[in-house]
Amino acid sequence: MTVSIKRSSNQNIPYLESGDRLTRHEFERRYTAMPHIKKAELIEGVVYVASPLRFQSHGQPHGNLIGWLWTYKIATLGIELGDNVTVRLDSDNEPQPDVVLLIDENLGGQARISEDDYIEGAPELVAEVAASSAANDLYDKKKVYRRNGVKEYIVWQSLENKLDWFSLENGEYVSLLPNGDGVIKSQVFPGLWLDVSAFRVGEMRQVLSVLQQGLSSPEHTNFVQALASKLK
């Protein structure tokens, strides 16, 4: 009996399919050979190829996350923002998070940009849009981010209208909770404030208004000055 193996059009490389168990090197080889695949991840040695993404359950909340974090990025020297960029974490894990926020490695950031233009190491913050609490983002992927030292992890469960913001403390993720004003404040990026209720209902003017308060805070000013001092 002859088994037919599906292969890409590039040098007879096998297709990348969900459920494949691969090394990170083989995962990259197949992914690179298949430009029609827009999002694939290696989590604990298992391949996950994303299905087409819907607007309200993914595209819209993803856009809101980007807008909020981009506003912070342009106001903060030495901070970089990435959208759906591949991250090399370890030999079994190469996720492609929805959003990453990181400190420039020359200013003390824990991740670096490789010579072939990938992120290597753990970004300071990762944000993912998950359709529901059943998504892998809250299970194996969360464990991978924790183990590799991602300092803060945001999961927006769009269908359940729930946002979790985890902070790494003593090797474990603990939930950051809103203060009395309903605002969560980042422990890693001073001034990165989120009005959770406003974000959940898409009131982005209110979200950006609260963020602007964070950007005007003494904590943010001190953070920017500390980063600037490292350029001297």
C-alpha positions as CSV (number, residue, x, y, z in Angstrom):
1,M,0.0,0.0,0.0
2,T,1.4,3.4,-1.0
3,V,0.7,6.4,1.3
4,S,0.3,9.7,-0.5
5,I,1.9,12.6,1.4
6,K,0.6,16.1,0.5
7,R,3.4,18.4,-0.4
8,S,3.7,22.1,-1.1
9,S,4.8,23.3,-4.5
10,N,8.1,24.4,-3.1
11,Q,10.8,21.8,-3.3
12,N,8.4,19.0,-2.4
13,I,8.1,20.1,1.2
14,P,5.1,18.5,3.0
15,Y,2.2,20.8,3.8
16,L,1.8,22.3,7.2
17,E,-1.3,21.0,8.9
18,S,-3.0,21.3,12.2
19,G,-2.0,18.4,14.5
20,D,1.4,17.9,13.0
21,R,4.1,17.3,15.6
22,L,7.3,19.0,14.5
23,T,10.5,20.5,15.7
24,R,10.7,24.3,15.5
25,H,13.2,24.0,12.6
26,E,10.9,21.8,10.5
27,F,7.9,24.0,11.4
28,E,9.7,27.1,10.1
29,R,10.8,25.2,7.0
30,R,7.3,24.2,6.0
31,Y,5.7,27.5,7.1
32,T,8.1,29.5,5.0
33,A,7.4,27.4,2.0
34,M,3.7,28.1,2.1
35,P,3.1,31.8,1.8
36,H,-0.7,31.2,1.4
37,I,-0.9,30.2,5.1
38,K,-1.3,33.5,7.0
39,K,-1.2,32.3,10.5
40,A,0.3,29.1,12.0
41,E,1.8,28.4,15.4
42,L,3.8,25.7,17.1
43,I,2.7,25.1,20.7
44,E,4.4,22.4,22.7
45,G,5.5,20.8,19.5
46,V,2.0,20.7,17.9
47,V,1.1,22.7,14.9
48,Y,-2.1,24.9,14.9
49,V,-3.1,26.5,11.6
50,A,-5.7,29.3,12.0
51,S,-9.1,29.1,10.4
52,P,-10.5,32.2,8.6
53,L,-11.2,34.9,11.1
54,R,-14.6,36.6,11.6
55,F,-15.0,40.3,12.0
56,Q,-17.0,40.8,15.3
57,S,-15.4,37.9,17.2
58,H,-11.8,38.6,16.1
59,G,-11.1,41.4,13.6
60,Q,-12.9,44.2,15.5
61,P,-11.5,43.5,19.0
62,H,-8.1,42.9,17.5
63,G,-8.3,46.3,15.9
64,N,-9.3,47.9,19.2
65,L,-6.3,46.3,21.0
66,I,-4.0,47.5,18.3
67,G,-5.4,51.1,18.5
68,W,-5.0,51.2,22.3
69,L,-1.5,49.8,22.4
70,W,-0.3,51.8,19.4
71,T,-1.4,55.0,21.2
72,Y,0.8,53.9,24.1
73,K,3.7,53.0,21.8
74,I,3.9,56.3,20.0
75,A,3.9,58.2,23.4
76,T,6.7,56.0,24.9
77,L,10.3,56.1,23.8
78,G,11.9,52.7,23.1
79,I,8.7,50.7,23.0
80,E,7.9,48.5,19.9
81,L,4.5,47.1,18.9
82,G,4.0,44.0,16.7
83,D,0.9,42.7,15.0
84,N,0.8,38.9,14.3
85,V,4.5,38.5,14.3
86,T,6.2,35.1,14.9
87,V,8.0,34.7,18.2
88,R,10.7,32.1,18.7
89,L,10.4,31.1,22.4
90,D,12.0,27.7,22.7
91,S,12.7,24.5,20.8
92,D,9.0,23.4,20.9
93,N,7.2,26.7,20.8
94,E,6.9,29.4,18.1
95,P,3.6,31.2,18.5
96,Q,2.3,34.1,16.4
97,P,0.5,36.3,18.9
98,D,-2.2,38.7,17.9
99,V,-0.3,41.6,19.5
100,V,3.1,42.0,21.2
101,L,4.5,45.0,23.1
102,L,8.2,45.0,23.9
103,I,11.0,47.1,25.2
104,D,13.9,47.7,22.8
105,E,16.6,45.2,23.6
106,N,19.2,48.1,23.7
107,L,17.1,49.7,26.5
108,G,16.9,46.6,28.6
109,G,14.2,44.6,26.8
110,Q,14.2,40.8,27.3
111,A,13.5,39.9,23.6
112,R,15.6,40.6,20.6
113,I,15.1,40.9,16.8
114,S,17.1,38.2,15.0
115,E,19.2,38.7,11.9
116,D,16.3,37.2,9.8
117,D,13.8,39.6,11.4
118,Y,12.0,37.4,13.9
119,I,11.4,38.0,17.6
120,E,13.6,35.8,19.8
121,G,12.8,35.5,23.5
122,A,9.7,36.6,25.4
123,P,8.2,40.0,24.7
124,E,7.2,41.9,27.8
125,L,3.5,41.8,26.9
126,V,1.4,39.6,24.7
127,A,-2.3,40.0,23.9
128,E,-4.5,37.4,22.2
129,V,-8.1,37.5,21.0
130,A,-9.8,34.3,21.9
131,A,-13.4,33.4,20.8
132,S,-14.2,31.8,24.2
133,S,-12.7,30.4,27.3
134,A,-12.3,27.0,25.5
135,A,-9.6,28.4,23.3
136,N,-6.0,27.2,23.5
137,D,-4.9,30.8,24.5
138,L,-6.0,30.1,28.1
139,Y,-4.4,26.6,28.4
140,D,-1.2,25.4,26.7
141,K,-0.4,28.7,25.2
142,K,-0.8,30.4,28.5
143,K,1.6,27.9,30.1
144,V,4.1,28.4,27.4
145,Y,4.1,32.2,27.8
146,R,4.4,31.8,31.6
147,R,7.3,29.3,31.4
148,N,9.2,31.5,28.9
149,G,8.8,34.7,31.0
150,V,6.2,36.8,29.2
151,K,5.6,39.3,31.9
152,E,2.0,40.3,31.1
153,Y,-0.6,38.4,29.1
154,I,-3.9,39.7,28.0
155,V,-6.7,37.4,26.7
156,W,-9.8,39.0,25.3
157,Q,-12.6,36.4,25.1
158,S,-14.7,38.2,22.6
159,L,-17.8,36.0,22.5
160,E,-18.0,35.9,26.3
161,N,-17.3,39.6,26.6
162,K,-14.5,39.0,29.1
163,L,-11.0,40.3,29.5
164,D,-8.2,38.7,31.6
165,W,-5.0,40.4,32.3
166,F,-2.3,38.3,33.9
167,S,0.9,39.4,35.5
168,L,3.9,37.2,36.1
169,E,4.8,37.0,39.8
170,N,7.3,34.5,41.2
171,G,7.0,32.3,38.1
172,E,3.1,32.2,38.2
173,Y,0.4,34.3,36.5
174,V,-1.9,36.2,38.8
175,S,-4.8,38.3,37.6
176,L,-4.6,42.0,37.5
177,L,-7.9,43.4,38.7
178,P,-9.6,46.8,38.0
179,N,-9.3,49.4,40.7
180,G,-12.2,51.4,42.1
181,D,-12.5,53.3,38.8
182,G,-12.7,50.1,36.8
183,V,-9.2,50.6,35.4
184,I,-6.4,48.0,35.1
185,K,-2.9,49.4,35.2
186,S,0.1,47.6,33.7
187,Q,2.8,46.6,36.2
188,V,5.4,46.5,33.4
189,F,4.5,49.5,31.2
190,P,3.8,52.4,33.5
191,G,0.9,54.5,32.2
192,L,-0.6,51.7,30.2
193,W,-4.1,52.0,31.7
194,L,-7.3,50.2,30.5
195,D,-10.9,51.1,31.2
196,V,-12.1,47.5,31.1
197,S,-15.9,48.2,30.9
198,A,-15.4,50.7,28.1
199,F,-13.2,48.3,26.2
200,R,-15.7,45.5,26.5
201,V,-18.5,47.6,24.9
202,G,-16.2,49.2,22.3
203,E,-16.2,52.7,23.7
204,M,-12.8,53.5,22.4
205,R,-13.0,57.2,23.0
206,Q,-13.3,56.5,26.7
207,V,-10.6,53.8,26.5
208,L,-8.2,56.3,24.9
209,S,-9.2,59.1,27.3
210,V,-8.3,56.9,30.3
211,L,-5.1,55.9,28.5
212,Q,-4.2,59.5,28.1
213,Q,-4.5,59.9,31.9
214,G,-2.0,57.2,32.2
215,L,0.3,58.8,29.7
216,S,0.1,62.0,31.7
217,S,0.9,60.3,35.0
218,P,4.2,60.8,36.9
219,E,4.8,57.0,36.6
220,H,4.8,57.2,32.8
221,T,7.0,60.3,32.8
222,N,9.6,58.6,35.0
223,F,9.5,55.5,32.8
224,V,10.2,57.4,29.7
225,Q,13.0,59.3,31.4
226,A,14.5,56.0,32.6
227,L,14.5,54.6,29.1
228,A,15.9,57.8,27.6
229,S,18.8,57.7,30.1
230,K,19.9,54.4,28.7
231,L,20.5,56.0,25.3
232,K,23.2,58.2,26.7
